[in-house]
Amino acid sequence: MTESTGGERDSLAPVIPLFGSRADRTPTPSQTDDSDGAATWHATWIADRAASDRSAARAAHPATGTVPVVAPAGEDDAAAVAERVLLRKLRTRSLSIREARSVLREHELEESEIEGIVDRFLSLGYLDDTALAEQLIDKATSRKAQGRMAIAQGLSQRGIPREVIDEALDQLPDDEAERALEFARSKARGLDGLDRDTALRRLAGQLARRGYGSVALSVARQALDEFVAPPRRGVRFEP
């Protein structure tokens, strides 16, 4: 196997060994022939273990760089396994606190153990409902063109508490009608050829499903009016 380049190594996510590695094992006197060699081997082991911990921390939580709170490698009790499973899920997808609890409840744990793990992950910033709500709202407005009603429903389905949802939505600019009209304009052309009532009904329905229920009908009318209105013609006066 050829050695990978530095760029290729940087692009790969660090791996957290689940069952230990050579750097995880404490050195024993039998692994060296003399005291000087033992001291050198032990110092090397400490440096390798510290580097491994830093690499694992960056993979688990790039923002904080803290060492993941998981049970030591090799432990196979239910709590240790549950922590490792939750950590792996968090490395691929943000979870709400309720979703994290659901993951932990798939294992044979007491409620006190579940809450202990949740509290530790909260303290490290691995779980944060407010940050997750802001992330989902940004995606919903910039990529999905959703209105407040659809956004609130989506956040609720992810298990984010109502008070957190309301606070996050309060930070949105008051541009619901403008975003709805922009979406309606993009869809109006596809309704060309339909009679007015059918086009209005379909467009208003699309807006309502996107969460623009309060302005769906008025915005649909405006978008259709703009689409079918003849271009303005006038007299141009030369100076």
Secondary structure as a PSIPRED ss2 file (coil, helix, strand):
# PSIPRED VFORMAT (PSIPRED V4.0)

   1 M C   1.000  0.000  0.000
   2 T C   1.000  0.000  0.000
   3 E C   1.000  0.000  0.000
   4 S C   1.000  0.000  0.000
   5 T C   1.000  0.000  0.000
   6 G H   0.000  1.000  0.000
   7 G H   0.000  1.000  0.000
   8 E H   0.000  1.000  0.000
   9 R H   0.000  1.000  0.000
  10 D H   0.000  1.000  0.000
  11 S H   0.000  1.000  0.000
  12 L C   1.000  0.000  0.000
  13 A C   1.000  0.000  0.000
  14 P C   1.000  0.000  0.000
  15 V C   1.000  0.000  0.000
  16 I C   1.000  0.000  0.000
  17 P C   1.000  0.000  0.000
  18 L C   1.000  0.000  0.000
  19 F C   1.000  0.000  0.000
  20 G C   1.000  0.000  0.000
  21 S C   1.000  0.000  0.000
  22 R H   0.000  1.000  0.000
  23 A H   0.000  1.000  0.000
  24 D H   0.000  1.000  0.000
  25 R C   1.000  0.000  0.000
  26 T C   1.000  0.000  0.000
  27 P C   1.000  0.000  0.000
  28 T C   1.000  0.000  0.000
  29 P H   0.000  1.000  0.000
  30 S H   0.000  1.000  0.000
  31 Q H   0.000  1.000  0.000
  32 T C   1.000  0.000  0.000
  33 D C   1.000  0.000  0.000
  34 D C   1.000  0.000  0.000
  35 S H   0.000  1.000  0.000
  36 D H   0.000  1.000  0.000
  37 G H   0.000  1.000  0.000
  38 A H   0.000  1.000  0.000
  39 A H   0.000  1.000  0.000
  40 T H   0.000  1.000  0.000
  41 W H   0.000  1.000  0.000
  42 H H   0.000  1.000  0.000
  43 A H   0.000  1.000  0.000
  44 T H   0.000  1.000  0.000
  45 W H   0.000  1.000  0.000
  46 I H   0.000  1.000  0.000
  47 A H   0.000  1.000  0.000
  48 D H   0.000  1.000  0.000
  49 R H   0.000  1.000  0.000
  50 A H   0.000  1.000  0.000
  51 A H   0.000  1.000  0.000
  52 S H   0.000  1.000  0.000
  53 D H   0.000  1.000  0.000
  54 R H   0.000  1.000  0.000
  55 S H   0.000  1.000  0.000
  56 A H   0.000  1.000  0.000
  57 A H   0.000  1.000  0.000
  58 R H   0.000  1.000  0.000
  59 A H   0.000  1.000  0.000
  60 A H   0.000  1.000  0.000
  61 H C   1.000  0.000  0.000
  62 P C   1.000  0.000  0.000
  63 A C   1.000  0.000  0.000
  64 T C   1.000  0.000  0.000
  65 G C   1.000  0.000  0.000
  66 T C   1.000  0.000  0.000
  67 V C   1.000  0.000  0.000
  68 P C   1.000  0.000  0.000
  69 V C   1.000  0.000  0.000
  70 V C   1.000  0.000  0.000
  71 A C   1.000  0.000  0.000
  72 P C   1.000  0.000  0.000
  73 A C   1.000  0.000  0.000
  74 G C   1.000  0.000  0.000
  75 E C   1.000  0.000  0.000
  76 D C   1.000  0.000  0.000
  77 D C   1.000  0.000  0.000
  78 A H   0.000  1.000  0.000
  79 A H   0.000  1.000  0.000
  80 A H   0.000  1.000  0.000
  81 V H   0.000  1.000  0.000
  82 A H   0.000  1.000  0.000
  83 E H   0.000  1.000  0.000
  84 R H   0.000  1.000  0.000
  85 V H   0.000  1.000  0.000
  86 L H   0.000  1.000  0.000
  87 L H   0.000  1.000  0.000
  88 R H   0.000  1.000  0.000
  89 K H   0.000  1.000  0.000
  90 L H   0.000  1.000  0.000
  91 R C   1.000  0.000  0.000
  92 T C   1.000  0.000  0.000
  93 R C   1.000  0.000  0.000
  94 S C   1.000  0.000  0.000
  95 L C   1.000  0.000  0.000
  96 S C   1.000  0.000  0.000
  97 I H   0.000  1.000  0.000
  98 R H   0.000  1.000  0.000
  99 E H   0.000  1.000  0.000
 100 A H   0.000  1.000  0.000
 101 R H   0.000  1.000  0.000
 102 S H   0.000  1.000  0.000
 103 V H   0.000  1.000  0.000
 104 L H   0.000  1.000  0.000
 105 R C   1.000  0.000  0.000
 106 E C   1.000  0.000  0.000
 107 H C   1.000  0.000  0.000
 108 E C   1.000  0.000  0.000
 109 L C   1.000  0.000  0.000
 110 E C   1.000  0.000  0.000
 111 E H   0.000  1.000  0.000
 112 S H   0.000  1.000  0.000
 113 E H   0.000  1.000  0.000
 114 I H   0.000  1.000  0.000
 115 E H   0.000  1.000  0.000
 116 G H   0.000  1.000  0.000
 117 I H   0.000  1.000  0.000
 118 V H   0.000  1.000  0.000
 119 D H   0.000  1.000  0.000
 120 R H   0.000  1.000  0.000
 121 F H   0.000  1.000  0.000
 122 L H   0.000  1.000  0.000
 123 S H   0.000  1.000  0.000
 124 L H   0.000  1.000  0.000
 125 G C   1.000  0.000  0.000
 126 Y C   1.000  0.000  0.000
 127 L C   1.000  0.000  0.000
 128 D C   1.000  0.000  0.000
 129 D H   0.000  1.000  0.000
 130 T H   0.000  1.000  0.000
 131 A H   0.000  1.000  0.000
 132 L H   0.000  1.000  0.000
 133 A H   0.000  1.000  0.000
 134 E H   0.000  1.000  0.000
 135 Q H   0.000  1.000  0.000
 136 L H   0.000  1.000  0.000
 137 I H   0.000  1.000  0.000
 138 D H   0.000  1.000  0.000
 139 K H   0.000  1.000  0.000
 140 A H   0.000  1.000  0.000
 141 T H   0.000  1.000  0.000
 142 S H   0.000  1.000  0.000
 143 R C   1.000  0.000  0.000
 144 K C   1.000  0.000  0.000
 145 A C   1.000  0.000  0.000
 146 Q C   1.000  0.000  0.000
 147 G C   1.000  0.000  0.000
 148 R H   0.000  1.000  0.000
 149 M H   0.000  1.000  0.000
 150 A H   0.000  1.000  0.000
 151 I H   0.000  1.000  0.000
 152 A H   0.000  1.000  0.000
 153 Q H   0.000  1.000  0.000
 154 G H   0.000  1.000  0.000
 155 L H   0.000  1.000  0.000
 156 S H   0.000  1.000  0.000
 157 Q H   0.000  1.000  0.000
 158 R C   1.000  0.000  0.000
 159 G C   1.000  0.000  0.000
 160 I C   1.000  0.000  0.000
 161 P C   1.000  0.000  0.000
 162 R H   0.000  1.000  0.000
 163 E H   0.000  1.000  0.000
 164 V H   0.000  1.000  0.000
 165 I H   0.000  1.000  0.000
 166 D H   0.000  1.000  0.000
 167 E H   0.000  1.000  0.000
 168 A H   0.000  1.000  0.000
 169 L H   0.000  1.000  0.000
 170 D C   1.000  0.000  0.000
 171 Q C   1.000  0.000  0.000
 172 L C   1.000  0.000  0.000
 173 P C   1.000  0.000  0.000
 174 D C   1.000  0.000  0.000
 175 D C   1.000  0.000  0.000
 176 E H   0.000  1.000  0.000
 177 A H   0.000  1.000  0.000
 178 E H   0.000  1.000  0.000
 179 R H   0.000  1.000  0.000
 180 A H   0.000  1.000  0.000
 181 L H   0.000  1.000  0.000
 182 E H   0.000  1.000  0.000
 183 F H   0.000  1.000  0.000
 184 A H   0.000  1.000  0.000
 185 R H   0.000  1.000  0.000
 186 S H   0.000  1.000  0.000
 187 K H   0.000  1.000  0.000
 188 A H   0.000  1.000  0.000
 189 R H   0.000  1.000  0.000
 190 G H   0.000  1.000  0.000
 191 L H   0.000  1.000  0.000
 192 D C   1.000  0.000  0.000
 193 G C   1.000  0.000  0.000
 194 L C   1.000  0.000  0.000
 195 D C   1.000  0.000  0.000
 196 R H   0.000  1.000  0.000
 197 D H   0.000  1.000  0.000
 198 T H   0.000  1.000  0.000
 199 A H   0.000  1.000  0.000
 200 L H   0.000  1.000  0.000
 201 R H   0.000  1.000  0.000
 202 R H   0.000  1.000  0.000
 203 L H   0.000  1.000  0.000
 204 A H   0.000  1.000  0.000
 205 G H   0.000  1.000  0.000
 206 Q H   0.000  1.000  0.000
 207 L H   0.000  1.000  0.000
 208 A H   0.000  1.000  0.000
 209 R H   0.000  1.000  0.000
 210 R C   1.000  0.000  0.000
 211 G C   1.000  0.000  0.000
 212 Y C   1.000  0.000  0.000
 213 G C   1.000  0.000  0.000
 214 S C   1.000  0.000  0.000
 215 V C   1.000  0.000  0.000
 216 A H   0.000  1.000  0.000
 217 L H   0.000  1.000  0.000
 218 S H   0.000  1.000  0.000
 219 V H   0.000  1.000  0.000
 220 A H   0.000  1.000  0.000
 221 R H   0.000  1.000  0.000
 222 Q H   0.000  1.000  0.000
 223 A H   0.000  1.000  0.000
 224 L H   0.000  1.000  0.000
 225 D H   0.000  1.000  0.000
 226 E H   0.000  1.000  0.000
 227 F H   0.000  1.000  0.000
 228 V H   0.000  1.000  0.000
 229 A C   1.000  0.000  0.000
 230 P C   1.000  0.000  0.000
 231 P C   1.000  0.000  0.000
 232 R C   1.000  0.000  0.000
 233 R C   1.000  0.000  0.000
 234 G C   1.000  0.000  0.000
 235 V C   1.000  0.000  0.000
 236 R C   1.000  0.000  0.000
 237 F C   1.000  0.000  0.000
 238 E C   1.000  0.000  0.000
 239 P C   1.000  0.000  0.000
